[in-house]
């Protein structure tokens, strides 16, 4: 994993895990939540104060993305800073270099929902310009989470009892291939769920043949 960027949920945000990541010459972007107690609250307060003051005297790198599609608008605001000298326990986290915040605002049918997440990272904030690397790492992590969610909901992967030899890995790979095939098919209506597509393919051989023939 040398030169990689490791992203982990809040459950994996632990000092020993951080040491192992750095020991493998990789970087980390780790999620912060209530399980880190005061650390999470202090990072939250920092960014809330920065935003309230319009970032005056707060050296924060920023990036904003906007995506539209299927009647849904998603705005993502990424914030990252190296300004962490105020955190008294920063030396306990190996190579801790920055903290980050991401605010996701989703608008669907006039209804708006906002989700805010906080992170710690060994990545340094760029001297100039937006926090591209941090944003890419967070986006990649959410992409993996989304994939795992689909595999569990559509293919019930977490309920699988396959354990022998390479069975679990092989089955997981086949499910991912099937998931990608169903995502790319153009026969059904755009709003048809993957779960319904999978069910239809299992009972309708002609539909299955058409889906596979699109490859």
trRosetta pair geometry for C-beta under 8 A, 3 or more apart (Angstrom, degrees):
i j d omega theta_ij theta_ji phi_ij phi_ji
1 4 4.3 -77 -173 29 78 134
1 6 6.8 30 178 -64 140 109
1 21 7.7 -75 112 -144 141 67
1 24 4.9 35 65 141 106 133
1 25 7.7 160 95 69 72 70
1 26 4.5 -26 131 -62 104 139
2 24 6.5 -126 -71 156 58 74
2 25 4.4 11 -127 86 81 118
2 26 6.5 -128 -116 -65 20 76
3 25 6.7 -8 -37 130 54 99
3 26 6.8 -45 34 -108 13 63
4 26 4.5 -20 62 -130 80 116
4 27 7.3 -150 100 36 43 70
5 26 6.9 178 -87 178 21 93
5 27 4.8 -23 -110 75 72 101
5 28 7.1 157 -165 -94 62 19
5 29 6.1 23 172 -3 108 104
5 123 7.1 15 -124 -60 120 121
5 133 7.5 175 -75 172 157 98
5 137 4.8 -90 135 -111 143 121
5 140 8.0 101 85 58 116 144
6 21 5.0 -123 38 -132 147 126
6 26 5.3 69 -20 133 106 134
6 27 7.0 -180 20 89 73 44
6 28 4.8 -27 67 -106 94 75
6 29 7.5 176 85 28 47 62
7 28 7.4 148 -83 -161 37 61
7 29 4.9 -17 -101 71 85 94
7 30 7.2 176 -148 -85 48 42
7 31 7.9 61 -176 -29 84 88
7 137 5.7 161 -66 170 121 92
7 138 7.2 158 -124 -98 142 37
7 140 6.7 153 6 87 148 96
7 141 3.6 -106 133 -86 152 122
7 144 7.7 152 79 31 120 137
8 11 7.6 -108 158 67 98 68
8 12 3.4 -82 163 81 133 135
8 13 6.6 172 96 -59 108 62
8 17 6.9 -62 45 148 172 146
8 28 7.3 -23 11 -157 103 107
8 30 5.2 -9 58 -119 92 86
8 31 6.9 -127 98 16 54 87
9 12 5.8 92 60 14 63 97
9 13 7.8 -101 115 -22 40 90
9 31 5.3 -30 -154 40 37 134
9 145 7.9 107 -74 -94 108 118
10 13 5.2 -40 -153 7 45 121
10 30 7.6 108 -104 165 40 84
10 31 4.4 -79 -58 104 70 101
10 32 6.2 83 -114 -151 100 11
10 33 3.7 -17 -117 12 166 109
10 34 8.0 54 167 36 155 52
10 35 5.5 133 149 34 112 119
10 36 7.1 -118 -161 -18 102 104
11 35 7.0 72 -96 25 46 169
12 17 5.5 -167 177 176 83 174
12 30 6.7 -127 96 -138 86 110
13 17 7.5 -124 -132 61 13 132
13 18 8.0 34 -158 -52 52 105
13 30 4.3 134 -103 157 92 125
13 31 6.2 -121 -47 71 126 55
13 32 6.2 142 -146 -91 174 55
13 33 7.9 151 24 19 140 76
13 35 7.3 137 59 85 109 114
13 36 6.1 -45 107 -63 132 124
13 120 7.0 106 -147 36 120 114
14 17 4.6 86 64 8 89 107
14 18 7.0 -155 93 -9 45 87
15 18 5.5 -54 -150 34 33 116
15 19 6.5 37 153 -21 65 103
15 92 6.0 -56 -114 151 136 89
15 93 6.1 -116 -113 -101 83 60
15 94 7.3 114 -165 -8 74 89
16 19 5.6 -50 -151 32 34 114
16 20 6.7 35 151 -19 64 103
17 20 5.7 -53 -152 34 35 112
17 21 6.5 37 151 -21 66 104
17 30 8.0 121 100 -103 123 143
18 21 5.7 -54 -150 33 32 113
18 22 6.5 25 156 -11 66 107
18 28 6.1 -119 -126 34 75 164
18 30 7.2 -74 -84 -23 98 152
18 93 5.6 -41 134 -160 172 76
18 94 4.9 162 129 41 104 98
18 95 7.6 -166 168 46 105 88
18 96 7.7 -5 -169 -62 148 87
18 122 7.9 148 -160 -52 99 114
19 22 6.0 -58 -147 42 30 106
19 23 6.0 37 152 -26 64 110
19 94 4.8 121 -90 -15 62 150
20 23 5.4 -54 -146 35 30 119
20 24 6.6 23 156 -13 63 105
21 24 6.1 -65 -157 38 29 104
21 26 5.1 -86 -178 74 79 104
21 27 7.5 4 152 146 116 8
21 28 4.7 57 130 -58 161 120
21 94 7.9 161 61 82 88 124
21 122 7.7 -170 112 -9 121 143
22 25 7.5 42 -178 -80 40 24
22 26 7.2 -115 -89 58 27 60
22 28 7.6 -69 -53 -10 76 114
22 94 4.7 -124 10 131 153 128
22 95 5.0 153 -107 8 137 134
22 122 6.7 160 -87 -97 101 158
27 95 8.0 -119 -125 126 68 136
27 121 7.2 32 167 -175 103 87
27 122 4.5 -148 -148 76 79 111
27 123 5.5 73 175 -62 141 79
28 120 7.9 13 110 103 104 79
28 121 6.3 -161 98 -136 61 57
28 122 5.2 73 38 3 76 107
29 100 7.3 -12 -149 30 104 142
29 119 5.5 3 -177 -179 83 136
29 120 7.8 173 -150 84 43 39
29 121 4.5 1 -105 -103 68 110
29 123 6.6 -5 -73 2 97 121
29 134 6.6 147 -110 -141 136 70
29 137 4.4 114 9 131 154 138
29 138 6.4 -108 145 -66 146 71
29 141 7.1 -127 91 -37 115 141
30 119 6.3 147 74 -156 39 79
30 120 5.4 -17 61 59 95 84
30 121 7.1 173 18 -79 67 57
31 117 6.3 -51 -137 -176 101 114
31 118 7.4 101 -163 79 59 52
31 119 5.8 -47 -102 -100 41 78
31 141 8.0 176 -47 149 109 154
32 36 5.3 -64 -151 34 87 146
32 39 6.4 -122 -146 116 128 101
32 40 4.5 174 155 -102 107 85
32 43 5.9 68 83 44 164 152
32 117 7.9 137 52 176 70 69
32 118 4.3 -49 61 99 113 100
32 119 6.1 -172 0 -93 93 21
32 120 6.0 86 -53 -18 114 91
33 36 6.7 114 61 12 42 93
33 40 6.0 4 153 -110 9 150
33 118 7.8 157 -72 52 44 95
34 37 7.2 48 180 -74 53 35
34 40 6.1 -108 -87 58 29 162
35 40 7.9 95 49 -32 46 139
36 39 4.2 -64 148 60 112 117
36 40 4.7 123 72 -34 101 97
37 40 6.7 145 72 21 19 98
37 41 7.3 -49 149 2 45 107
38 41 5.4 -62 -148 43 41 111
38 42 5.8 41 156 -24 75 106
39 42 5.9 -56 -146 35 27 109
39 43 6.5 24 157 -15 63 106
39 87 7.6 54 -130 -148 82 123
39 89 7.5 -79 -88 65 108 125
39 120 7.8 -26 164 -54 125 134
40 43 6.0 -57 -149 37 29 108
40 44 6.2 31 152 -20 64 110
40 118 6.1 138 -146 70 75 142
41 44 5.5 -54 -147 38 31 116
41 45 6.3 33 154 -21 65 105
42 45 5.7 -50 -146 35 31 111
42 46 6.5 39 152 -26 63 102
42 87 6.6 126 126 -107 144 94
43 46 5.6 -48 -151 28 33 116
43 47 6.8 20 158 -8 64 105
43 99 5.0 -147 -131 -174 112 140
43 101 7.3 169 153 -68 99 98
43 118 4.7 122 112 -173 130 138
43 120 7.4 -110 -88 -68 150 85
44 47 6.5 -65 -153 41 28 100
44 48 6.2 26 154 -19 66 112
44 101 7.9 116 -110 -104 49 124
44 116 7.9 91 -127 129 97 130
44 118 5.9 -86 -69 -61 74 149
45 48 5.7 -57 -142 39 30 112
45 49 6.1 31 159 -19 66 107
46 49 6.1 -63 -155 37 24 108
46 50 6.4 24 150 -21 63 109
46 81 7.7 -135 146 54 128 141
46 83 7.9 174 -170 97 131 106
46 86 7.8 158 -98 67 121 137
46 99 6.9 66 72 90 150 146
47 50 5.3 -49 -142 35 37 116
47 51 6.2 36 159 -18 68 103
47 60 7.7 108 -120 -114 78 147
47 79 5.9 122 -133 96 119 149
47 99 8.0 -131 -48 120 106 113
47 101 4.3 60 -114 -25 167 156
47 118 7.4 -160 7 -107 142 104
48 51 6.0 -54 -147 37 28 107
48 52 6.2 30 154 -21 63 110
49 52 5.7 -56 -144 37 30 113
49 53 6.3 13 161 -6 65 111
49 58 7.4 158 106 -78 87 140
50 53 6.3 -69 -149 45 25 98
50 55 5.4 31 176 -100 88 61
50 58 3.8 172 -126 168 99 170
50 60 5.5 83 -178 -31 147 147
50 79 7.4 144 96 -174 143 146
50 81 7.7 -157 -93 -39 161 151
51 54 7.5 27 -177 -80 34 30
51 55 7.3 14 -94 -52 33 75
53 56 4.7 -106 150 42 103 91
53 57 7.0 -43 135 43 146 93
53 58 6.5 124 73 -10 121 121
55 58 4.7 -109 -151 65 57 105
55 60 5.4 -111 -132 41 113 115
55 62 7.9 -79 -86 -36 155 131
58 81 7.0 -62 171 -104 85 152
58 83 6.9 -133 -156 39 63 162
59 81 5.8 124 92 -142 71 104
59 82 7.0 -38 104 48 121 83
59 83 5.3 135 52 -44 98 121
59 125 7.5 143 134 92 98 156
60 79 5.3 -9 -179 -164 122 99
60 80 7.0 141 -160 68 71 32
60 81 4.6 -53 -103 -70 67 112
60 83 7.6 -67 -67 18 68 123
60 125 7.9 -119 -147 -135 34 153
61 79 7.4 145 77 -157 50 47
61 80 5.0 -25 62 66 99 88
61 81 6.8 166 14 -81 74 55
61 125 4.5 168 0 -164 129 109
61 126 5.8 113 -124 47 157 82
61 129 7.4 28 -150 97 114 45
61 130 6.2 129 170 -155 94 32
61 131 4.1 120 112 -54 115 94
61 134 7.8 124 90 24 120 137
62 77 7.1 -21 -162 -172 102 84
62 78 6.6 147 -159 84 50 64
62 79 5.5 -11 -103 -101 79 68
62 80 7.9 176 -78 23 37 68
62 130 6.0 -61 92 -126 43 83
62 131 6.7 14 -82 5 7 100
63 77 7.7 162 85 -156 47 43
63 78 4.4 -5 59 56 92 114
63 130 3.6 93 -81 -178 94 126
63 131 5.3 -124 -9 50 112 70
63 132 6.4 130 -82 -77 154 49
63 134 8.0 161 19 70 129 96
63 135 4.8 -67 75 -53 144 150
64 75 6.9 -9 -169 -172 98 91
64 76 6.9 164 -152 85 51 54
64 77 5.1 -9 -104 -106 87 70
64 78 7.3 -162 -73 21 39 73
65 75 7.4 168 86 -153 51 46
65 76 4.8 0 54 54 95 102
65 78 7.9 37 -1 -10 95 107
65 135 7.4 133 -21 -177 121 136
66 73 7.1 -11 -169 -170 91 92
66 74 7.4 162 -153 85 45 50
66 75 5.2 -8 -105 -104 78 76
66 76 7.9 -164 -73 22 37 68
67 73 7.3 162 86 -154 51 46
67 74 4.8 -8 59 59 98 97
67 76 7.8 26 2 -3 102 104
68 72 7.3 168 -151 86 46 51
68 73 5.2 -9 -103 -105 80 76
68 74 7.9 -173 -75 23 38 66
69 72 6.1 -21 75 57 57 88
70 190 7.1 -154 -106 141 106 125
70 191 7.6 140 -149 -90 114 84
71 108 6.4 68 127 -145 90 77
71 109 6.6 24 162 -56 119 74
72 106 6.6 -16 -170 -166 99 96
72 107 7.3 154 -159 79 51 53
72 108 5.0 -11 -109 -93 81 95
73 106 7.2 156 83 -155 53 47
73 107 4.4 -7 59 56 103 102
73 108 7.7 -172 26 -66 65 52
74 104 6.5 -16 -166 -167 97 94
74 105 7.3 155 -155 81 48 50
74 106 5.0 -9 -104 -104 80 79
74 107 7.8 -164 -73 23 39 66
75 104 7.3 153 81 -157 52 44
75 105 4.4 -9 59 59 103 101
75 106 7.8 -163 26 -72 65 37
75 107 7.9 35 -2 -5 100 102
76 102 6.4 -12 -168 -170 94 101
76 103 7.3 159 -154 81 45 50
76 104 5.4 -10 -103 -104 78 73
76 105 7.9 -166 -73 24 35 68
76 135 7.7 122 126 -150 123 106
76 139 7.7 88 142 -87 169 100
77 102 6.9 157 80 -155 53 50
77 103 4.5 -5 54 55 106 98
77 105 7.7 35 -5 -3 103 104
78 100 7.0 -15 -171 -170 81 115
78 101 7.8 157 -157 86 40 52
78 102 5.4 -9 -104 -105 66 85
78 130 7.5 81 76 -180 113 103
78 131 5.5 -132 127 71 116 113
78 134 6.3 156 174 103 128 104
78 135 4.2 -96 -48 -92 174 99
78 138 6.8 172 -115 39 118 146
79 100 6.2 158 88 -157 59 64
79 101 4.4 -3 58 56 111 92
79 102 7.4 -168 23 -74 72 41
79 103 7.9 35 -4 -4 108 95
79 131 7.3 101 -160 16 14 146
80 98 5.4 32 -178 161 95 137
80 99 7.4 176 -146 88 58 37
80 100 4.3 -16 -98 -101 79 98
80 101 7.9 -169 -70 23 46 59
80 121 7.4 -29 -140 41 116 140
80 123 7.5 -35 -167 98 145 110
80 125 5.0 173 119 -100 100 97
80 131 3.9 122 26 -119 126 158
80 134 4.5 132 -64 19 151 174
81 84 7.3 146 109 -45 89 81
81 98 6.0 166 83 -152 33 93
81 99 6.2 -15 59 57 83 78
81 100 7.6 160 16 -86 61 53
81 125 5.8 -2 -128 -54 24 151
82 97 6.2 -36 -124 164 89 76
82 98 5.1 -55 -88 -91 54 91
82 124 5.8 20 -89 -152 122 78
82 125 4.7 -123 -29 19 93 110
83 86 7.5 22 153 3 81 104
84 87 5.0 -27 -180 15 84 118
84 90 5.4 127 138 -108 112 144
84 96 6.8 -112 121 135 159 106
84 97 7.6 151 24 165 139 21
84 98 6.7 -168 -27 -119 128 28
84 99 5.8 129 -88 -14 116 105
85 90 7.5 -87 -117 13 26 156
87 90 4.4 99 91 -54 106 101
87 99 7.9 125 -37 -43 147 134
89 92 4.7 -26 177 17 88 123
89 93 7.4 77 130 -13 83 93
90 93 6.2 -64 -165 38 45 102
90 96 5.2 -138 -169 84 83 134
91 96 7.9 -127 -83 37 20 114
93 96 3.8 58 96 -46 112 128
93 120 6.5 -50 172 155 161 146
94 122 7.7 -16 111 -92 71 121
95 122 4.3 25 123 -129 110 114
96 120 6.0 -33 -136 177 106 115
96 121 7.7 103 -146 75 61 27
96 122 6.6 -82 -101 -91 26 63
97 121 6.5 -55 60 105 85 71
97 122 5.3 71 9 -163 108 37
97 123 6.3 -150 73 77 124 22
97 124 4.8 -74 156 -78 138 70
98 120 7.6 160 91 -160 49 50
98 121 5.0 -20 69 67 91 99
98 122 7.9 61 26 155 81 2
98 123 5.9 -54 35 83 127 67
98 124 6.1 145 -34 -123 120 32
98 125 5.4 136 -108 -38 142 87
98 134 7.4 -84 103 -90 143 137
99 118 7.2 -8 179 -174 99 95
99 119 6.8 157 -166 86 54 57
99 120 5.6 -28 -108 -105 72 62
99 121 7.2 161 -97 20 23 82
100 118 7.0 157 88 -160 54 50
100 119 4.1 -12 61 61 101 107
100 120 7.6 -175 20 -80 79 18
100 121 6.1 31 -8 -4 117 125
100 131 7.3 173 -119 151 118 160
100 134 5.5 -178 -101 -176 151 136
100 138 7.4 -135 124 -59 145 134
101 116 6.7 -10 -171 -170 100 95
101 117 7.1 159 -155 85 53 48
101 118 5.4 -19 -102 -105 75 69
101 119 7.3 -167 -71 20 30 81
102 116 7.2 165 85 -152 49 49
102 117 4.9 -7 57 58 96 96
102 119 7.3 41 -8 -10 100 117
102 135 7.9 132 -103 -118 114 70
102 138 5.6 163 -57 171 152 159
103 114 6.6 -11 -172 -166 95 98
103 115 7.4 161 -155 83 49 46
103 116 5.0 -12 -104 -103 77 82
104 114 7.1 157 82 -154 53 47
104 115 4.6 -8 57 59 103 96
104 116 7.8 -166 22 -74 67 36
104 117 7.7 28 -5 0 103 103
105 112 6.4 -8 -173 -166 93 103
105 113 7.5 167 -152 83 48 43
105 114 5.2 -10 -103 -103 75 81
106 112 7.1 156 82 -151 46 53
106 113 5.1 -12 60 58 96 92
106 114 7.9 -175 22 -77 67 36
106 115 7.8 20 -1 4 105 102
107 110 7.3 -3 -176 -122 95 10
107 111 7.0 163 -152 80 56 38
107 112 4.9 -18 -98 -97 80 78
108 111 5.8 -25 70 61 70 89
108 113 7.9 -7 18 7 99 104
117 138 7.8 153 89 -153 133 126
119 134 7.8 158 86 -166 145 107
119 138 6.9 -113 -46 -91 158 113
121 134 6.5 -142 1 -117 177 103
121 137 7.8 115 -122 84 135 156
123 133 5.8 -161 -158 109 143 122
123 134 5.7 -179 93 -78 147 86
123 137 7.3 -167 -26 -6 153 154
125 131 6.1 -54 -135 -101 78 105
125 134 7.7 -14 -104 -27 64 138
126 129 5.4 -38 113 66 142 89
126 130 7.4 39 45 85 135 26
126 131 6.4 -174 12 -102 100 51
126 132 7.2 36 -26 20 144 88
126 133 7.5 132 -47 12 106 106
129 132 7.2 -10 131 -20 114 108
130 135 7.3 -3 147 -11 109 139
131 134 4.2 -21 158 40 112 121
131 135 5.7 124 102 -26 82 94
132 135 5.8 -64 -148 38 26 110
132 136 6.2 24 158 -20 65 109
133 136 5.8 -54 -146 36 29 111
133 137 6.4 31 154 -21 63 106
134 137 5.8 -56 -151 34 30 112
134 138 6.5 25 155 -15 65 107
135 138 6.0 -57 -148 38 31 108
135 139 6.1 29 155 -18 66 110
136 139 5.7 -56 -143 39 29 111
136 140 6.2 33 156 -22 64 107
137 140 5.8 -55 -148 35 27 112
137 141 6.5 30 153 -21 62 106
138 141 5.6 -54 -152 33 32 114
138 142 6.6 29 153 -16 65 104
139 142 5.9 -55 -150 37 32 109
139 143 6.5 38 149 -25 63 105
140 143 5.5 -53 -153 30 33 117
140 144 6.8 33 151 -18 64 101
141 144 5.8 -53 -155 33 34 110
141 145 6.5 35 148 -19 65 105
142 145 5.4 -49 -147 36 38 116
142 146 6.3 42 153 -23 67 102
143 146 5.7 -51 -149 33 31 113
143 147 6.6 34 151 -21 62 104
144 147 5.6 -52 -152 33 33 114
144 148 6.5 33 152 -18 66 104
145 148 5.8 -56 -151 36 32 110
145 149 6.4 34 151 -22 66 105
146 149 5.6 -53 -149 33 32 113
146 150 6.5 31 154 -18 65 104
147 150 5.9 -56 -151 35 31 109
147 151 6.4 29 153 -18 65 107
147 176 7.5 23 -174 -122 117 101
147 179 7.7 111 -151 124 81 158
148 151 5.7 -55 -147 37 31 112
148 152 6.4 28 155 -18 65 108
148 157 7.9 -110 -158 63 62 141
149 152 5.9 -61 -151 37 29 108
149 153 6.1 15 159 -9 67 113
150 153 6.1 -62 -137 45 28 101
150 154 5.4 -1 176 7 69 119
150 155 7.8 45 134 8 66 95
150 179 6.0 104 127 -146 126 135
150 194 6.4 27 -159 59 110 160
151 154 6.8 -56 -116 52 17 92
151 155 5.2 -41 -162 48 56 116
151 157 4.2 6 145 -12 100 140
151 172 7.4 28 -161 -146 146 82
151 175 5.7 85 -139 132 100 130
151 176 7.1 -23 -92 -78 121 72
151 179 6.6 -63 -84 -62 75 150
152 155 7.4 -33 -69 61 8 71
152 156 6.6 37 -170 -120 45 26
152 157 5.3 -79 -86 41 53 91
152 158 4.9 22 -127 -8 104 108
153 156 7.7 -7 -178 -68 7 53
153 195 6.9 -76 135 -70 92 119
154 179 6.8 120 82 -107 144 99
154 194 4.8 -36 -106 110 146 113
154 195 4.9 -138 -117 -81 79 73
154 198 5.8 130 -179 -12 102 150
155 175 4.5 106 179 -152 169 125
155 178 7.4 117 -88 79 132 128
155 179 7.1 -80 -28 -65 130 106
155 198 7.4 -151 -77 -133 74 163
156 159 4.4 -29 166 34 102 119
156 160 7.2 138 117 -46 77 73
157 160 5.7 -27 -164 -12 44 117
157 172 6.6 68 -144 -111 126 84
157 175 6.2 154 -86 117 111 171
160 168 6.8 135 116 -125 133 85
160 171 6.4 157 -154 115 152 148
162 167 4.2 -131 173 134 109 117
162 168 5.0 164 104 -80 95 64
162 171 5.2 101 62 -7 161 153
163 167 6.7 18 57 65 14 122
163 168 6.1 23 -107 -46 35 117
164 167 4.8 56 66 -5 72 135
166 169 5.0 -57 -170 49 78 113
166 170 5.3 80 129 -27 91 104
167 170 5.8 -62 -144 39 26 109
167 171 6.0 23 162 -18 66 110
168 171 5.9 -56 -144 37 27 109
168 172 6.3 28 156 -20 63 108
169 172 5.8 -55 -147 36 29 112
169 173 6.5 30 154 -20 63 106
170 173 5.8 -55 -151 34 31 112
170 174 6.5 29 153 -17 65 105
171 174 5.7 -55 -150 36 33 111
171 175 6.4 34 152 -20 66 106
172 175 5.7 -54 -149 35 32 112
172 176 6.5 32 153 -19 65 104
173 176 5.7 -54 -150 35 32 111
173 177 6.5 34 151 -20 64 103
174 177 5.6 -51 -150 34 34 113
174 178 6.4 34 151 -18 65 105
175 178 5.6 -53 -147 38 33 112
175 179 6.2 39 151 -24 65 105
176 179 5.4 -48 -144 33 33 116
176 180 6.5 31 156 -17 64 104
177 180 6.0 -57 -151 37 29 108
177 181 6.4 30 151 -20 64 107
178 181 5.7 -54 -148 35 32 113
178 182 6.3 28 156 -15 66 107
178 198 7.3 67 153 -115 119 104
179 182 6.0 -60 -150 39 28 107
179 183 6.3 31 152 -24 64 107
179 194 6.8 21 -141 -164 75 142
180 183 5.5 -51 -146 32 33 116
180 184 6.4 22 159 -13 65 110
181 184 6.2 -68 -151 41 27 103
181 185 6.7 40 153 -42 65 98
181 211 6.3 84 153 156 107 107
181 212 7.2 2 -167 -97 139 57
181 215 6.8 -35 -125 -76 102 109
182 185 5.9 -37 -145 7 34 115
182 194 5.2 97 123 -142 134 87
182 197 4.7 134 -158 113 113 137
182 198 6.2 -27 -99 -66 157 77
182 201 7.3 -104 -95 -22 107 146
182 211 7.1 -2 -97 -162 58 138
183 194 6.9 -13 -74 -98 70 116
184 214 7.0 -179 118 117 99 127
185 188 6.7 48 113 18 113 91
185 197 6.9 157 53 -157 136 137
185 210 8.0 86 -151 116 119 86
185 211 4.7 -35 -103 -132 138 89
185 214 5.8 136 -119 41 70 157
186 214 6.7 160 23 -137 90 150
187 207 7.1 173 110 -149 155 82
187 210 5.5 78 -80 126 152 128
187 211 6.6 -94 8 -79 133 72
187 214 7.6 -132 -34 -50 99 139
188 192 4.2 -42 141 23 130 159
188 196 8.0 166 -173 106 161 108
188 197 6.1 -140 19 -99 156 99
188 200 7.6 126 -75 54 139 162
189 192 5.0 118 64 -29 76 99
192 196 5.4 -113 -176 79 88 125
192 197 5.8 102 131 -58 114 94
193 196 4.7 94 61 7 86 100
193 197 6.9 -147 98 -5 46 87
194 197 5.4 -54 -146 38 35 115
194 198 6.2 39 154 -23 67 104
195 198 5.9 -52 -150 33 28 111
195 199 6.6 27 152 -17 62 106
196 199 5.6 -53 -147 37 34 112
196 200 6.2 34 154 -20 66 106
197 200 5.8 -55 -147 36 29 111
197 201 6.3 30 154 -19 64 107
197 211 7.8 120 -180 -103 106 145
198 201 5.8 -56 -150 36 30 111
198 202 6.5 29 152 -22 63 108
199 202 5.7 -59 -152 33 31 112
199 203 6.7 0 161 3 66 110
200 203 6.5 -75 -147 47 29 91
200 204 5.3 -21 175 24 72 121
200 207 5.3 -62 144 115 101 162
201 204 6.8 -66 -108 57 20 81
201 207 5.8 -123 -97 107 54 105
201 208 4.4 101 -159 -90 79 86
201 211 6.0 -37 -106 17 119 154
202 208 7.8 103 -59 -72 22 125
204 207 3.9 46 105 14 117 116
204 208 6.5 161 93 -16 64 84
205 208 5.4 -53 -147 37 36 115
205 209 6.3 40 153 -23 67 103
206 209 5.7 -50 -149 33 31 114
206 210 6.6 32 152 -18 63 104
207 210 5.7 -55 -151 36 33 111
207 211 6.4 34 152 -21 66 105
208 211 5.8 -54 -149 34 31 112
208 212 6.3 24 157 -13 65 108
209 212 6.0 -59 -147 41 28 107
209 213 6.1 30 155 -23 65 112
210 213 5.6 -56 -143 36 29 113
210 214 7.0 39 155 -32 60 98
211 214 6.1 -52 -166 15 32 114
212 215 6.1 -31 -176 -3 48 115
